[in-house]
Amino acid sequence: MITNNIKKIIVGGLTCFGLAVGLSSCTDFLTIYPTDRIVGENFWKTKADVDQMVDGCYHSMLSGDVQTNAIIWGAYRSDELVKLSDYTSTTLDNISALNLLPTMGYCSWESFYKVINNCNIVLNHAPEVMELDPEFTEGDYQVVRAQMLALRSLCYFYLVRAFRDVPYISHSIEDDTQVETLPQSSPAEVLQHCLDDLQEARKYIMKSGGYGEYDWRNWGYITTDAVDAIMADIYLWRGSMTHDNADYQNVVACVDRVVAAKDAYYKKYHTDKIGTGEEDQYHLYTYNTGDALFEVFHPSYGNSRESILEWQFNGITNSNTALENHYYKRDKNATNGTMMASKIFNTVEATANKQQGQKVFYTKNDYRYWNNVYEAENAEAEELAIRKMVFAEGSSLSILLPTATAGMAKRSSRDYDNFRQNWIVYRITDLMLMKAEALVAMSTDADTDNLTNAFNLVQVVNKRSMLKTAKDTLNVTDYATKDAMELLVLAERERELCFEGKRWWDLVRYCYRGMDGVDITQTMKTPPAAPALRKTMTEFITRKYKAGEGDAVSYKMDSEPYLYWPVSESELKVNNQLKQNPVWIQEKTTSKN
């Protein structure tokens, strides 16, 4: 319930491609500042006004704060990233030591609530334009409404994964006389709102490919494929928390719809490539007949056919500075970004269990082993520069041989200014592995059909990245149990999706599937009542540490609230209905001991 007390919520407007609105650095809940041009009587008159505001909502997802949180929340907390050793950052040190303090900027949910409020503003005002501009039809409005419902749902999903219990608001805040404070809602309530909105959006949103061949909006705007991808992700998250097979079945259904739609789109526009023997129903690029890394991630190629949703950076009116500063260079004269790949990428572990050893890769025949980081095969390295998404040099295919003894040396030839690099939110291999994860989750050791189908999906993703002559591809007989297959899917997702803001969420889902007593209909209890974490969760998190350091931090990951960020101290000061995550307090030690 929304109450009218305590703190005046300062209102907001939109940041658009064609209309710049100044935003404050204040961190009050839903702090976005309006202008009369956005919410006043002289705006919201024409279809062009609505289109501009829709662009503005998408553009607000390109903010440095949103992009940084996607990296910090989804990747840095996991085992795949470490802070650059010669970069000074007490905050990153604390995150690495599992000390999440409510004073940290990364605890702010402001950037996502800005997007949510922007969507709500469009939902509030777009209907009135139909009465003023005959060119803005009912059909146009329904498409706009569908996009705003879907984008808002994606933002709430980020917030639930990061904080678990978050305030939910579905109306716009546009006047600084509005006084509202909101309590947190449970994950069950927020996720159901998201799923309901996404189901509604799917009725009216543009079908994938509907904007025409190669039009950026097929990837930059939310389409039916993107709606299905978001729903699959939410169902997988909720199913992992509740152990409900119905959610896993919905994951499979959503992914199957995306696969069928992309197959139909590809056959419509690329009939010349059908039946070559290199294409299948997933239409994946390969490394053997091309360079999948280039096709999917190199900025010169724009949006990839494997992608479902990409945030659009053109390097002229906007640059992906967050990704650049964290993964490439933290400033123009630096050699590296603030973050590096952890030592689990430095060499292979050929004799280890292929499900999830101490190293990510089990064979040098995997092109991703050499391509995702620089200086692969440097067994002494505690950190490695990230290559994926920030490379500029030509293909490294020439060194990808079983006899290779060293990976590519770090190069910094890419321009720092006008850094053009889309951020891929969802792509087809991500969804294929979501389906595999769901099939395993609802199976038993005796359910050979589901386990085999899951393995086949993993094998498609894995095999496309292997040398054509490789003999050490996956063998289904090595994964005869549900536990073995679950770890295989987790390991393949790390090999395929590393540094893409996925790993922490993957680990949390894995953790939940091995936990009992989780109640998503309630907000978090005090620590003694919180369910204990799955034991192996801590083992994965501490893989990135040097010997002994993992033991020093593992005690801080013993119950469910530790999976989430604290609520920002600034939010607690202005909203007395908010409750702090019970395990994170201001006085918590910053020591690793």
C-alpha positions as CSV (number, residue, x, y, z in Angstrom):
1,M,0.0,0.0,0.0
2,I,1.2,3.5,-0.8
3,T,1.2,5.9,2.2
4,N,1.4,9.7,2.3
5,N,3.9,10.5,5.0
6,I,7.5,11.4,5.7
7,K,9.4,12.3,2.6
8,K,8.4,14.4,-0.4
9,I,9.4,12.4,-3.4
10,I,11.1,14.7,-5.9
11,V,9.8,14.1,-9.3
12,G,11.3,13.3,-12.6
13,G,11.5,13.6,-16.3
14,L,13.2,11.8,-19.2
15,T,16.5,11.9,-20.9
16,C,16.0,11.5,-24.6
17,F,18.1,11.2,-27.8
18,G,16.8,14.5,-29.0
19,L,15.9,16.2,-25.7
20,A,18.4,16.5,-22.9
21,V,17.0,17.0,-19.4
22,G,19.4,17.6,-16.5
23,L,19.4,15.0,-13.8
24,S,20.4,15.5,-10.2
25,S,23.0,13.5,-8.3
26,C,20.8,13.3,-5.3
27,T,20.0,9.7,-4.2
28,D,16.5,10.0,-2.7
29,F,14.1,7.2,-3.7
30,L,12.8,7.8,-7.2
31,T,14.8,11.0,-7.5
32,I,14.4,12.3,-11.0
33,Y,13.7,15.9,-11.8
34,P,11.0,17.1,-14.2
35,T,10.8,20.0,-16.5
36,D,7.6,21.8,-17.7
37,R,8.6,20.7,-21.2
38,I,8.1,17.1,-20.3
39,V,5.0,17.0,-18.1
40,G,3.5,20.4,-18.8
41,E,0.7,21.4,-21.1
42,N,2.9,22.2,-24.0
43,F,4.1,18.6,-24.4
44,W,2.3,15.4,-25.2
45,K,0.6,16.8,-28.2
46,T,1.8,14.6,-31.1
47,K,2.9,11.1,-32.1
48,A,6.4,12.6,-32.4
49,D,6.3,13.6,-28.8
50,V,5.4,10.1,-27.7
51,D,8.0,8.5,-30.0
52,Q,10.6,10.9,-28.5
53,M,9.7,9.9,-25.0
54,V,9.9,6.2,-25.9
55,D,13.4,6.7,-27.2
56,G,14.1,8.6,-24.0
57,C,13.1,5.6,-21.9
58,Y,15.5,3.3,-23.8
59,H,18.2,5.9,-23.7
60,S,17.9,6.1,-19.9
61,M,19.0,2.4,-19.9
62,L,22.3,3.5,-21.5
63,S,23.3,5.6,-18.4
64,G,26.7,4.9,-16.9
65,D,25.0,3.9,-13.6
66,V,22.7,1.3,-15.2
67,Q,25.5,-0.2,-17.2
68,T,27.9,-0.2,-14.2
69,N,25.3,-1.9,-12.0
70,A,24.8,-4.5,-14.6
71,I,28.5,-5.3,-14.3
72,I,28.9,-4.9,-10.6
73,W,25.7,-6.7,-9.6
74,G,25.8,-9.4,-12.2
75,A,29.5,-10.1,-12.6
76,Y,31.9,-8.5,-10.2
77,R,30.4,-10.2,-7.1
78,S,31.0,-13.6,-8.7
79,D,34.2,-15.6,-9.2
80,E,35.0,-14.3,-12.6
81,L,36.2,-10.8,-11.9
82,V,38.8,-9.2,-9.6
83,K,39.9,-5.7,-9.1
84,L,43.0,-4.6,-11.0
85,S,45.8,-5.1,-8.5
86,D,47.4,-1.6,-8.9
87,Y,44.0,0.2,-9.0
88,T,43.0,1.8,-5.6
89,S,39.3,1.3,-4.7
90,T,38.2,0.7,-1.1
91,T,34.7,0.0,-2.4
92,L,35.8,-2.8,-4.8
93,D,38.1,-4.2,-2.1
94,N,35.1,-4.4,0.3
95,I,32.9,-6.1,-2.3
96,S,35.7,-8.6,-3.0
97,A,35.9,-9.2,0.8
98,L,32.1,-9.7,0.9
99,N,31.6,-6.5,2.9
100,L,28.7,-4.7,1.4
101,L,28.1,-1.5,3.1
102,P,24.9,0.6,2.8
103,T,27.0,3.7,2.1
104,M,28.3,2.2,-1.1
105,G,27.1,3.9,-4.3
106,Y,26.5,0.4,-5.8
107,C,23.7,-0.1,-3.2
108,S,21.7,2.7,-4.9
109,W,18.7,1.6,-6.9
110,E,18.1,5.1,-8.2
111,S,19.1,4.6,-11.8
112,F,16.6,1.8,-12.3
113,Y,13.8,3.6,-10.6
114,K,14.5,6.5,-13.0
115,V,13.8,4.3,-15.9
116,I,10.8,2.9,-14.2
117,N,9.4,6.3,-13.6
118,N,10.1,7.3,-17.2
119,C,8.1,4.3,-18.4
120,N,5.3,5.3,-16.0
121,I,5.2,8.8,-17.3
122,V,4.8,7.5,-20.9
123,L,2.1,5.1,-19.8
124,N,0.3,8.0,-18.0
125,H,0.4,10.5,-20.9
126,A,0.4,8.5,-24.1
127,P,-3.4,7.8,-24.1
128,E,-4.2,11.6,-24.1
129,V,-2.2,12.0,-27.4
130,M,-4.6,9.8,-29.2
131,E,-7.3,12.4,-28.7
132,L,-5.1,15.2,-30.1
133,D,-3.2,13.6,-33.0
134,P,-5.0,11.4,-35.4
135,E,-1.7,10.0,-36.6
136,F,-1.2,8.4,-33.1
137,T,-3.6,5.5,-33.4
138,E,-4.9,3.0,-31.0
139,G,-2.5,0.5,-32.5
140,D,0.4,2.8,-32.1
141,Y,-0.5,3.4,-28.4
142,Q,-0.8,-0.3,-27.7
143,V,2.7,-0.9,-29.1
144,V,4.1,2.0,-27.0
145,R,2.3,0.7,-23.9
146,A,3.6,-2.8,-24.5
147,Q,7.2,-1.6,-24.7
148,M,6.9,0.5,-21.5
149,L,5.4,-2.4,-19.6
150,A,8.2,-4.7,-20.8
151,L,11.0,-2.3,-20.1
152,R,9.6,-1.5,-16.6
153,S,9.4,-5.3,-15.9
154,L,13.0,-5.8,-16.9
155,C,14.1,-3.0,-14.5
156,Y,12.1,-4.5,-11.7
157,F,13.7,-7.9,-12.4
158,Y,17.2,-6.4,-12.0
159,L,16.1,-4.9,-8.7
160,V,14.7,-8.1,-7.4
161,R,17.8,-10.0,-8.2
162,A,20.0,-7.4,-6.6
163,F,17.9,-6.5,-3.5
164,R,15.2,-9.2,-3.3
165,D,12.7,-7.0,-1.5
166,V,12.0,-3.7,-3.4
167,P,9.2,-1.1,-3.5
168,Y,6.8,-1.5,-6.4
169,I,5.2,1.5,-8.1
170,S,3.2,1.4,-11.3
171,H,2.1,5.1,-11.6
172,S,4.2,8.1,-12.5
173,I,5.6,10.7,-10.1
174,E,5.5,14.0,-11.9
175,D,4.8,16.7,-9.4
176,D,7.0,17.7,-6.5
177,T,3.9,18.2,-4.3
178,Q,3.3,14.4,-4.4
179,V,4.4,13.0,-1.1
180,E,4.7,9.2,-1.0
181,T,6.8,6.6,0.7
182,L,6.7,2.9,-0.2
183,P,7.5,-0.2,1.7
184,Q,9.2,-3.1,0.1
185,S,7.2,-5.9,-1.6
186,S,8.1,-9.5,-1.6
187,P,9.7,-11.2,-4.7
188,A,6.5,-13.1,-5.3
189,E,4.5,-9.9,-5.6
190,V,6.9,-8.0,-7.8
191,L,7.8,-10.9,-10.1
192,Q,4.1,-11.7,-10.6
193,H,3.5,-8.1,-11.6
194,C,6.3,-8.3,-14.1
195,L,5.0,-11.6,-15.6
196,D,1.5,-10.2,-15.8
197,D,2.7,-7.1,-17.6
198,L,4.9,-9.1,-19.9
199,Q,2.0,-11.4,-20.9
200,E,0.0,-8.2,-21.6
201,A,2.9,-6.7,-23.6
202,R,3.3,-9.7,-25.7
203,K,-0.2,-9.3,-27.2
204,Y,0.7,-5.9,-28.8
205,I,4.5,-5.5,-29.0
206,M,6.2,-5.7,-32.4
207,K,7.1,-9.1,-33.6
208,S,10.8,-9.8,-33.9
209,G,12.0,-8.6,-37.3
210,G,8.9,-6.4,-37.6
211,Y,10.9,-3.3,-38.2
212,G,12.5,-4.7,-41.4
213,E,15.7,-6.4,-42.2
214,Y,18.8,-5.0,-40.4
215,D,16.8,-2.2,-38.7
216,W,18.5,-1.6,-35.3
217,R,15.1,-1.5,-33.5
218,N,14.8,-5.2,-34.0
219,W,17.5,-5.5,-31.3
220,G,17.4,-2.1,-29.7
221,Y,13.7,-2.1,-28.9
222,I,11.9,-4.8,-26.9
223,T,10.2,-7.2,-29.3
224,T,8.3,-10.5,-28.8
225,D,11.6,-12.4,-28.6
226,A,12.8,-10.0,-26.0
227,V,9.6,-10.4,-24.0
228,D,9.9,-14.1,-24.1
229,A,13.6,-13.9,-23.1
230,I,12.7,-11.7,-20.0
231,M,9.9,-14.0,-19.1
232,A,12.1,-17.1,-19.4
233,D,14.7,-15.5,-17.1
234,I,12.1,-14.5,-14.5
235,Y,10.5,-18.0,-14.6
236,L,13.9,-19.6,-14.1
237,W,14.7,-17.3,-11.2
238,R,11.4,-17.8,-9.5
239,G,11.4,-21.6,-10.1
240,S,14.9,-21.8,-8.6
241,M,13.6,-20.1,-5.4
242,T,10.3,-22.1,-5.2
243,H,11.4,-25.4,-6.8
244,D,8.2,-25.2,-8.9
245,N,8.2,-27.3,-12.0
246,A,5.5,-25.2,-13.6
247,D,8.0,-22.3,-13.8
248,Y,10.6,-24.5,-15.4
249,Q,8.0,-25.7,-18.0
250,N,7.3,-22.0,-18.8
251,V,11.0,-21.4,-19.3
252,V,11.1,-24.2,-21.9
253,A,8.0,-22.8,-23.6
254,C,9.4,-19.2,-23.8
255,V,12.7,-20.4,-25.1
256,D,11.1,-22.6,-27.7
257,R,9.1,-19.6,-29.0
258,V,12.2,-17.5,-29.4
259,V,14.1,-20.3,-31.2
260,A,11.2,-20.8,-33.6
261,A,10.8,-17.1,-34.2
262,K,14.5,-16.5,-34.9
263,D,14.5,-19.6,-37.2
264,A,11.6,-18.1,-39.2
265,Y,13.3,-14.7,-39.4
266,Y,16.6,-16.2,-40.5
267,K,14.9,-18.3,-43.2
268,K,12.9,-15.3,-44.4
269,Y,15.9,-13.0,-44.9
270,H,18.8,-15.4,-45.4
271,T,17.6,-18.2,-47.6
272,D,20.9,-18.2,-49.4
273,K,22.6,-19.7,-46.3
274,I,20.0,-22.3,-45.5
275,G,21.0,-25.9,-46.1
276,T,24.8,-25.4,-46.2
277,G,25.4,-27.9,-43.5
278,E,26.7,-25.2,-41.2
279,E,23.3,-23.9,-40.1
280,D,20.8,-25.5,-37.8
281,Q,17.7,-24.3,-36.0
282,Y,19.7,-22.0,-33.8
283,H,21.7,-20.4,-36.6
284,L,24.8,-19.9,-34.6
285,Y,28.0,-18.4,-35.9
286,T,31.0,-20.8,-35.7
287,Y,34.7,-20.4,-35.2
288,N,35.6,-23.0,-37.7
289,T,34.0,-21.2,-40.7
290,G,34.2,-17.7,-39.4
291,D,34.9,-15.8,-36.2
292,A,31.9,-16.0,-33.8
293,L,33.6,-13.5,-31.4
294,F,33.8,-10.9,-34.2
295,E,30.3,-11.5,-35.4
296,V,28.7,-11.3,-32.0
297,F,30.8,-8.7,-30.1
298,H,32.9,-6.6,-32.5
299,P,31.4,-3.1,-32.8
300,S,31.9,-2.9,-36.5
301,Y,29.3,-5.6,-37.0
302,G,26.6,-3.9,-35.0
303,N,23.7,-6.0,-33.9
304,S,24.3,-9.8,-34.2
305,R,21.8,-12.3,-35.6
306,E,22.4,-14.3,-32.4
307,S,21.3,-11.4,-30.2
308,I,17.8,-10.8,-28.9
309,L,18.2,-7.5,-27.1
310,E,21.1,-5.1,-27.2
311,W,21.5,-1.6,-25.7
312,Q,22.6,0.6,-28.6
313,F,25.8,2.7,-28.3
314,N,26.9,4.5,-31.4
315,G,30.1,6.2,-30.1
316,I,28.8,9.6,-31.3
317,T,25.8,10.7,-29.3
318,N,26.5,8.1,-26.6
319,S,29.4,5.9,-25.6
320,N,29.6,2.8,-23.4
321,T,31.9,4.4,-20.9
322,A,31.0,2.1,-18.1
323,L,32.0,-1.1,-20.0
324,E,35.1,0.7,-21.3
325,N,36.3,2.0,-18.0
326,H,35.8,-1.3,-16.2
327,Y,37.0,-3.7,-18.9
328,Y,39.3,-1.8,-21.3
329,K,40.9,1.4,-19.8
330,R,39.9,3.3,-16.7
331,D,41.1,6.5,-18.4
332,K,42.7,7.5,-21.6
333,N,46.3,6.9,-20.5
334,A,45.7,3.7,-18.6
335,T,46.7,0.2,-19.7
336,N,43.8,-1.6,-18.2
337,G,40.3,-1.1,-16.8
338,T,39.4,-1.3,-13.1
339,M,38.5,-5.0,-13.4
340,M,40.3,-8.1,-14.6
341,A,39.4,-11.7,-15.2
342,S,40.3,-13.8,-12.2
343,K,42.9,-16.6,-12.3
344,I,40.2,-19.2,-13.1
345,F,40.7,-18.2,-16.7
346,N,44.5,-18.4,-16.8
347,T,44.9,-22.0,-17.9
348,V,43.0,-25.2,-18.5
349,E,42.3,-28.0,-16.1
350,A,42.3,-30.9,-18.5
351,T,42.1,-33.7,-15.9
352,A,39.5,-32.0,-13.8
353,N,35.8,-32.8,-13.8
354,K,34.4,-31.0,-16.9
355,Q,31.3,-30.0,-14.8
356,Q,33.0,-27.3,-12.7
357,G,36.7,-27.5,-11.8
358,Q,38.9,-24.9,-10.3
359,K,39.4,-23.6,-13.9
360,V,36.7,-22.5,-16.3
361,F,38.1,-24.3,-19.4
362,Y,39.0,-28.0,-19.6
363,T,40.7,-27.9,-23.1
364,K,42.9,-25.7,-25.2
365,N,40.8,-26.7,-28.2
366,D,38.1,-24.2,-27.1
367,Y,38.3,-21.0,-29.0
368,R,36.7,-19.1,-26.2
369,Y,39.7,-20.0,-23.9
370,W,42.0,-18.0,-26.1
371,N,39.5,-15.2,-27.1
372,N,37.8,-14.1,-23.9
373,V,41.0,-12.9,-22.2
374,Y,44.5,-11.9,-23.1
375,E,47.5,-14.0,-22.1
376,A,45.6,-17.2,-21.7
377,E,48.0,-20.1,-20.7
378,N,49.8,-17.9,-18.2
379,A,49.4,-20.2,-15.3
380,E,51.1,-17.8,-12.9
381,A,48.8,-14.9,-13.6
382,E,46.4,-13.9,-10.7
383,E,44.6,-11.6,-13.1
384,L,44.2,-11.4,-16.9
385,A,43.0,-8.5,-19.1
386,I,39.6,-9.0,-20.6
387,R,39.4,-9.2,-24.4
388,K,35.8,-10.0,-24.9
389,M,33.7,-6.9,-26.0
390,V,36.7,-4.5,-25.9
391,F,39.1,-5.9,-28.4
392,A,40.1,-4.0,-31.5
393,E,42.8,-6.1,-33.2
394,G,42.2,-8.8,-35.8
395,S,41.1,-12.3,-35.2
396,S,43.2,-14.6,-32.9
397,L,42.2,-17.6,-34.9
398,S,45.8,-18.1,-36.2
399,I,47.1,-19.0,-32.7
400,L,44.2,-21.2,-31.8
401,L,46.0,-24.5,-32.3
402,P,46.5,-27.4,-29.9
403,T,50.2,-26.6,-30.0
404,A,49.8,-23.0,-28.9
405,T,51.8,-22.1,-25.8
406,A,50.7,-18.5,-25.1
407,G,47.6,-16.4,-25.7
408,M,47.5,-13.0,-27.3
409,A,49.4,-10.2,-25.5
410,K,47.3,-7.3,-24.3
411,R,46.8,-4.6,-26.9
412,S,45.3,-1.1,-26.4
413,S,44.9,-0.1,-30.0
414,R,41.2,0.7,-29.7
415,D,40.2,4.4,-29.6
416,Y,39.3,5.5,-26.1
417,D,37.1,8.4,-27.3
418,N,33.7,7.6,-28.8
419,F,33.7,4.1,-27.5
420,R,31.1,2.2,-29.4
421,Q,30.1,-1.1,-27.9
422,N,26.6,-2.4,-27.6
423,W,25.7,-4.2,-24.4
424,I,24.0,-7.5,-25.1
425,V,21.2,-8.1,-22.7
426,Y,20.0,-11.4,-24.2
427,R,21.3,-13.7,-27.0
428,I,20.3,-17.1,-28.2
429,T,23.0,-19.2,-26.5
430,D,22.0,-17.6,-23.2
431,L,18.4,-18.8,-23.7
432,M,19.5,-22.2,-25.0
433,L,21.4,-22.7,-21.7
434,M,18.4,-21.3,-19.7
435,K,16.3,-24.1,-21.2
436,A,19.0,-26.7,-20.4
437,E,19.0,-25.4,-16.8
438,A,15.2,-25.7,-16.5
439,L,15.2,-29.2,-18.0
440,V,17.7,-30.4,-15.5
441,A,16.0,-28.6,-12.6
442,M,12.7,-30.5,-13.2
443,S,14.3,-33.8,-13.9
444,T,15.4,-36.8,-11.8
445,D,18.3,-39.2,-12.2
446,A,15.9,-41.5,-13.9
447,D,14.5,-38.9,-16.2
448,T,16.9,-39.6,-19.0
449,D,14.9,-37.7,-21.6
450,N,15.1,-34.3,-19.9
451,L,18.8,-34.9,-19.0
452,T,19.6,-35.9,-22.5
453,N,17.8,-32.9,-24.0
454,A,19.7,-30.6,-21.7
455,F,23.0,-32.2,-22.6
456,N,22.2,-31.8,-26.3
457,L,21.7,-28.1,-25.8
458,V,24.9,-27.7,-24.0
459,Q,26.7,-29.7,-26.6
460,V,25.5,-27.4,-29.4
461,V,26.9,-24.4,-27.6
462,N,30.1,-26.1,-26.6
463,K,30.9,-27.8,-29.9
464,R,30.6,-24.6,-32.1
465,S,33.5,-23.2,-30.1
466,M,35.8,-26.2,-30.6
467,L,38.5,-26.8,-33.2
468,K,37.1,-28.8,-36.0
469,T,39.5,-31.6,-35.3
470,A,38.9,-31.6,-31.5
471,K,38.5,-35.0,-29.9
472,D,37.7,-33.8,-26.4
473,T,34.1,-32.6,-26.8
474,L,31.6,-33.4,-24.2
475,N,30.3,-37.0,-23.8
476,V,26.8,-37.6,-22.4
477,T,27.9,-40.7,-20.5
478,D,30.0,-38.4,-18.2
479,Y,26.8,-36.6,-17.0
480,A,24.5,-39.4,-16.0
481,T,23.0,-37.8,-12.9
482,K,21.0,-34.7,-12.3
483,D,23.7,-33.2,-10.1
484,A,26.4,-33.8,-12.8
485,M,24.2,-32.2,-15.5
486,E,23.4,-29.2,-13.3
487,L,27.1,-28.5,-12.8
488,L,27.7,-29.0,-16.5
489,V,25.1,-26.4,-17.5
490,L,26.5,-24.0,-14.9
491,A,30.1,-24.5,-16.2
492,E,29.0,-24.0,-19.9
493,R,27.2,-20.8,-19.0
494,E,30.4,-19.5,-17.5
495,R,32.4,-20.5,-20.6
496,E,29.9,-18.9,-23.0
497,L,28.7,-15.9,-21.1
498,C,31.6,-14.7,-18.9
499,F,31.8,-11.0,-18.3
500,E,28.3,-10.4,-19.7
501,G,26.7,-9.7,-16.3
502,K,25.3,-13.2,-15.9
503,R,27.5,-15.2,-13.6
504,W,26.3,-13.9,-10.1
505,W,22.7,-14.5,-11.1
506,D,23.6,-18.0,-12.3
507,L,25.3,-18.8,-9.0
508,V,22.3,-17.5,-7.0
509,R,19.9,-19.6,-8.9
510,Y,22.2,-22.6,-8.4
511,C,22.3,-21.8,-4.7
512,Y,18.5,-21.5,-4.4
513,R,17.9,-24.9,-6.0
514,G,19.9,-26.5,-3.2
515,M,18.2,-24.6,-0.4
516,D,15.1,-25.4,1.7
517,G,12.8,-23.1,3.5
518,V,12.8,-20.1,1.1
519,D,9.6,-18.2,1.2
520,I,9.3,-15.7,-1.6
521,T,5.9,-14.4,-0.4
522,Q,7.6,-12.8,2.6
523,T,10.3,-10.2,2.9
524,M,13.6,-11.2,4.5
525,K,13.5,-12.4,8.1
526,T,16.3,-11.8,10.7
527,P,19.4,-13.9,10.1
528,P,18.6,-16.8,12.5
529,A,15.4,-17.5,10.5
530,A,17.0,-17.2,7.1
531,P,17.6,-20.4,5.1
532,A,21.2,-21.6,5.0
533,L,23.0,-21.3,1.7
534,R,23.9,-24.3,-0.5
535,K,27.4,-25.3,0.7
536,T,29.0,-25.2,-2.8
537,M,27.9,-21.7,-3.4
538,T,30.7,-20.4,-1.2
539,E,33.2,-22.7,-2.9
540,F,32.4,-21.1,-6.3
541,I,32.6,-17.6,-4.9
542,T,36.0,-18.1,-3.4
543,R,37.6,-19.7,-6.5
544,K,39.0,-16.3,-7.5
545,Y,41.0,-15.9,-4.2
546,K,44.5,-16.8,-3.5
547,A,45.1,-19.9,-1.3
548,G,43.7,-19.2,2.2
549,E,41.8,-16.0,1.4
550,G,38.7,-17.9,0.5
551,D,38.4,-19.4,4.0
552,A,38.7,-15.9,5.5
553,V,35.6,-14.7,3.7
554,S,33.5,-17.8,3.4
555,Y,31.9,-17.3,6.8
556,K,30.2,-14.2,5.5
557,M,28.1,-16.2,3.1
558,D,26.0,-18.4,5.3
559,S,22.3,-17.5,4.8
560,E,19.9,-16.1,2.2
561,P,20.2,-12.3,2.9
562,Y,23.9,-12.5,2.1
563,L,23.0,-13.0,-1.5
564,Y,21.6,-9.5,-1.8
565,W,22.8,-5.9,-1.5
566,P,22.0,-3.7,1.5
567,V,19.5,-0.9,1.0
568,S,21.3,2.4,0.5
569,E,21.7,4.4,3.7
570,S,20.4,7.5,1.9
571,E,17.1,5.7,1.0
572,L,16.6,4.6,4.6
573,K,16.9,8.2,5.8
574,V,14.1,9.5,3.6
575,N,11.7,6.5,3.8
576,N,10.9,5.0,7.2
577,Q,8.9,2.2,5.6
578,L,12.1,0.6,4.2
579,K,13.7,-2.2,6.1
580,Q,17.4,-2.9,5.9
581,N,18.7,-6.2,4.7
582,P,19.2,-7.8,8.2
583,V,22.8,-9.0,7.6
584,W,24.3,-5.7,6.4
585,I,24.8,-2.9,8.9
586,Q,26.9,0.2,8.9
587,E,29.3,-1.0,11.5
588,K,30.2,-4.2,9.6
589,T,33.9,-4.8,9.5
590,T,35.8,-4.2,6.3
591,S,38.5,-6.6,7.3
592,K,38.9,-10.0,5.6
593,N,39.8,-11.6,8.9
